[in-house]
Each structure stands twice: as C-alpha cells, then as structure tokens.
C-alpha cells in the first residue's frame, strides 16, 4: 500500500473531504488532479458565496481557500463560516505572502494555516497532511470525552439511585415525610415560577425540594416516630438533619447545586434559624424559597399531634412571619399564588396526598 510523504496511507485519505475555493478555475482543476493523485476527495468551487452554502449544508473536513477573490475575499468567507462552523480546518492560499491578512485576523478567525500558491503544491500537501492528523487527534479526544461522559453518567445515575433509596428509607421511617418532600418540591417550583426564575433554578428547586430532608436518615427513629411533641433535647437532635444531609450529598458533583437548599432550608430571615444562623440575603435564595414551601406544607398537613391547620390561618401566619422567618419577596410571591392560583396548590395536594 502506498504512503505519502507524511506516512499517511493514501487509501485512507479519501475519508477526508476537502473543499477548494478559488475564483480561478485553473487553480481548482490543478488542485483536483494533484489531490486526487494523493487519494483525497475534492470538491471545487469558484463562487465564495456558493462555498459558504456548501459548507453549511454538507460536511467537509478541510477547506483550501484563496485569499484574493471576487466579489469577497477569503477572510470574509471564513468570518461567515465561523458563525456556524468552528471545526472546519482552513488553509488559506495566497499568490504572494505580502497579501496574507494580518496575524491577528488569522488567529481571530481560527485559520489553521496559510501558504503561497506554487506549481508543485508540495508545501500545501504537507499542510493538508498536518490537518488530517489534527482532525484525527480531535476525533480521538471527542471519543475519549464521550466515553468519559458515559462513565460519569453511569456513576452519577448509580449515586442518584442510592440517594433515592436513602430518601425512601427516610420516608419509611417517618410517615410524615412521605408525600411531604414531593409537595415541597412542587410548591418550591411554583414559587420559583411566580418569581420568574430561569429553568436551571427551577430544576434545582425541584431536586432540592425532593431531598431537603435527606438528613433525617441520621435522626433516631424514637424522635421521628414520637406521637407527641418532641422535648427540647430531642428537638436539638432533630435540628442536626440539615448538617447530616449536607454531609450525605456533598460528595457528589451532581448534587452540588442543591447543597445550599439541604443545609439552609431551616435558616430564618431574622437570623434565628439553624444550623448556621444565617440572616437575610446571606441565606441562599433558593433555600429561602424552599423554607416557605416547607413551612406551608408542615402547617397544612396532618401531624401525629394535630390536624392540618386552617388555610386562612396559614395565610395570615405567612404574612405575619414575612421579614422575620421568611424572605418578604418570597412570602409575597407565595401569597400571590394562594390568592390567585390556588387551583395549582390543590392539584399538588391531590397528586401527593398526605
């Protein structure tokens, strides 16, 4: 099997598609004969605008581009192509080195190489072979990254499933938690939508709401299952669950965004919450949202020691605690939902009954 000067097998060259753009048909014909002899597949084009459309609609690996053309020069062609294709390997051709665009322009447009036109095209062939090697290396990197991503996705999926199992274990221990996390998650997203948050934040609220009480896995069953109110000592133990939850999920990158929610959803706007006694805007904003959702669900759910509280009383308590327990902006957003979109609250309660 024949090899070219750079050691690339010529029979493999036809895997790489090249487009040559030059307003002189003679140059296109010469390049076609030369590159065909070296085993490459070449598409020629004398109209730069047509070349831009071809690159937009077909796959090419390398472009050989004349700089001085009519009606537009090669740098303008590259500028248009880079708007939609950053990977095309471009070699700029010029009749004289003094006519090459400034180095700053070449770097800005990601032009990989340039050379003067010559009869033998020897230098051009070396640049094409260098381009092929670069393309091969980039493809290898892409393949490796794809494999790493697949492995990472599998690991993260396994971790997520493990945390879900812990969550279900908590729900099995604490009947109140069953349905509570789902409702808090849904209420939190509802508040986030009312506040006009981006989809990314809504996604964090959804996951954060589901796992906000994950730390209860480390709280004694005697406290979680106690039929009456807990003692001050027991309450202090219960207050450890945000810190325990943070420890559980902090080791996984996929839960990095919800750590502030898990750790800070019991902080108060006036600084009297726990575990860190954060105050005001020092409390992560999404945690302030989950705090309102969590408290609302606690008040409107049946507990072992009381029935659910009257909705009007709950509404008045949220207003009363605005600025002390709750962020005023978040509290007002939830009041707006209660007053104007209560059917959405009811839908959540029906979907996840207590």
N, C-alpha and C positions, 0 to 999 in steps of 0.2 A: 504494500500500500504506500503510495507516495506521500511525502511530507513536504510542507512548505518551509521557508527559512526559519520560522519560529517554532517549528516542531509540531504544529497543529495538523492533524490528519485532514487532508483535503476532502475526503468523503464525508467528514463531519461538518465541514464549513457550510454545506447547504442548509444546515439547521438554522443559520443566522441570516435573517432577511435584511438587505441593505436597500436604502432609497438614495439615489443620487439626484441632486437638484442643481441644474446649471442651465442658463439660458442659451448656451451654445450646444446644439445637437451633436456636433462633432465630439465634444468632450464626453457627452453621455455615451455615444457609441464606443469611444475608445475605452472608457471605464467598463462598459458592459463586456467587451471582448476580453479585457485583461482580468477582470474579476471572475468571469465565467471559467476562464482557464485555471484559476486558483480554487475553483469549486464553490464559489459564493453565488447566492441568488440575488440578482439586482433588478430593481425597478427604477427606470429613469423618468425624469420629469423636467420639463423646460419652463413650466409656469410655476412660480413660487406659491401663488395662491392655491393652485391645484395641489401642490405638495403638502401644504398645511392641511387641506381637507383629507388627503390620503392618510396622513399620519393620524388624523382624528378618527378615521373610520377603519383603518387597518393596523395590524401590528407590524412594526419594524424594530429591529434591534439597533441598527446603526444608520445615521444619515451622513452622507457626504454632501456638503453644502458650499456652493460657490458664494463668495462674499459680494463681489461686484456684479449685481444683476439688475435687470429692469423688470417690472416697474418698482420693485422694492429690493433692498439689499439683504444679505444673509442674516445680519444681526436682527433685523425686523422680523424675519421668518422665525428665528429662534425665540424671540420675545413672545410671539403669538403661540408657538408650540408649547413653551414653558407654562402657559396659562392652564394647560390641561394635561401635559405630559412632562414629568420630571425625570423619567428614567431613560429616555432615548439618548443613546450615545452619539454625540455630534462631533464630526470632524470638519472644521472649516477649511475651505480651499481658497487660495488666492493666487492671482497671477504674479504678484510681487509682494515680498514681505513688508514693504513700506505701506502697503494698502490694508494690512491687517488692523482690525479695530483695537483700541487701547486694551491693555491687560485687565483693567478694572471692568470693562464691558464683558470680556471673555469670562471672568470669574463670576460676575453678576448673573450672566445668562447660563452658567454651568455648561459652557462649551468645553469639552474634554480635551480637544487637541486641534491644531491647525498646521497646515503645511503648504508649501508652494506647489503649484502645478508643474509637472515635469513629464517628459515623454515616456519615461520608463515606469513611473509610478512606484518605484522601489520603496521610497520613504512612506508613501501612502499605505502600501501593503503592510509595512511594519506597524503603522498606527492602527490599521484595521485589526491585525492580529492581537495587538495590545488591548484593543477594545473588546474583542471576543473573550480574552482572558478575564478582563474586568467584569464583563457580563456574567461569565461563568462563576466568578467569585461571589458576585452579588446574589446569584441564584442559590449558591451554596449557603450563604448567610440567611437568605429567606427560608430555605428548607430547614436549617437548624433552628431558626426562630419559631417556625411553625411547629416543629417537634417539641421545643421547649414550652411553647404556649399550650400545646395539647397535654403535656405532662403536668404543667401548672394547673390547667383547668381540672384535670383529674384529681389532683391533690386538693384543690380548693373545694371541689364537689364533695370529696370524702370528708373534708373538715366541716363543711356546711351540714352534711348529713349527720355528723357526730354531734354538732351543736343542736341540731333539730331534735336529736334523741334526748339530749340533756333537757331541752325545753319541754319535751313531752314528759320526761321524768318529773320535772317541777310541777307540771300540770297534774300528774298522777298523785303527787304528794299534797298539792294544795288545790282543792276543788274550785276555789275562788279564781285561781289563775286561769283555769280552763275557760276559754272564751274571752277572758279579760284582755290578754295580750293581742288577740285578733281585733277586738274593738278599739283598744288604744291605738293600734296601728292604723286602723281605718279612720278614726277621729283625727289623728295627727295629720294624715294626708289631706283630710277635708279642711283642716285649719290652714295647712300649707297652701292649698289651692285658693282659699279665701284671701291669703296674704300675697298671692301672685308669685309664689316661688317657682324656680325652674324645675324641670323634670328630674334633674340629678338630685336636687334636695328632696323632692317628693319621694324618690326611690330610697334615699337614706332614711327618711321618716318612716316609710313602710317597714323596712327591715329593722330599724331601731325600735319601733313600737313592738314588733313581734318578740324581740329579745331583751327588752328593757329590764325584765325581772329575772333574767337567766341566773343571776347571782343567788337566787333563793335556793338553788341546788345545795348551797353550803349552809343553809339555815336548818336548825333542828326541827324535826317533824313535830315535836311536842309544842313548839311555838306556832308553826304554820297551821297545825290542826287543832289548836286550842279553841274550844267552843265559845269562850267569852273573850273579854278584852285582855290584852297582854299586860303584864306588870312592867314597870319602868326598866327593870333589868332585862326582861325579855325583849322589850322594845329596842333597847340598845343593841342586842344581838341581831334583831331584825334589820336595824339600820346599817348593818355591815354588808347587806346584799349588793349595793352598788359597787363597792370595792371588790367584792368577790367576783361579780360579773365582769368587771374590768380586767381582772386577772385571767379569767377564763378566755376572753375573746381577744386580748391584746397580742397574742402570739400569731395571729393570722392576718395577713395583709388584706384579705377580703372583708374583714370586719373593722378595719382601721377607721372608717368614716363614722361608724356607729358607737365607737368607744365613748365619745363625749355624751351621748344620749344615755347609755347604760350607766355611766358614772355620775352624771349630773342631773338626772331627772327628778331628784328629790331636793335639789337646791331651791331656795326661795329668793325672790327678787329683793327682799329686805336683808338678805344675808343670814337669816336664821335657819336655813336648811342644813342638809348634810349630804355628803360626808366632809366637804371642804369649806363649807360656809362661804361659798362664792356669793357675790352680790351684784345686782343689776346686770349690766351688759358684760360683766366678767363671766356670767353663765353662758355657755354655748347656746346660740339662738335656737337650734333645733331641739335642744334639751328643754328650753323654756316652752316650746310648743307641746312636747310630749308630757310635760308636767301638767298642763291644763287638761289634756286629754285623759291622762291617768287619774287625776283627781275627779273629773266629771264621771268617769266610769265607776270609780270607787263609791261615789255618792249615789249613783243611780243603779247600783247592783245590790242584790240581796247578800247579806253577810250572816254569819252564824249567830250574831248577837243583835241583828236588827234587819228590818225590811229596807227596800230601796227608799230613798228619800224623795219627797215631793219635788217635781220638776221646777216649780216656781221658786221653791226654797233653794234648790241647787243654783238656779239662775241668779238669785239675789246674793248667794254666797260667793259666786264667781265675781260679781260686780264689787262686792264688799272687799274681797281679797285682792282686787286689782291694785297693783303698786306695792303690795306687801308680799303676799305669796306668789302672785303672778305678774308677769310682764304685762303692763297695761295694753300694749298693742296687740298682744296675743289674746288676752282676755276679751278685748273688744271684738276681735275677729270671730271668736267663738260665740259671743253674744249675738253677733250679726247672723251667724249660722242658726242659732236657736230660734231667733225671731223670724228669719226669712226663708230658711231652708231646712226646717225641722224634719221634713219628709226624708231627707238623706240620713239624719240621725236615726230615725225609725227604721229605715232599710238596713242599717248596720246592726241594730239591735235584733232585728228579726233574722238576719243572716247568722249572727253569732249570739244566740240566746245565752243568758247566764244560768 
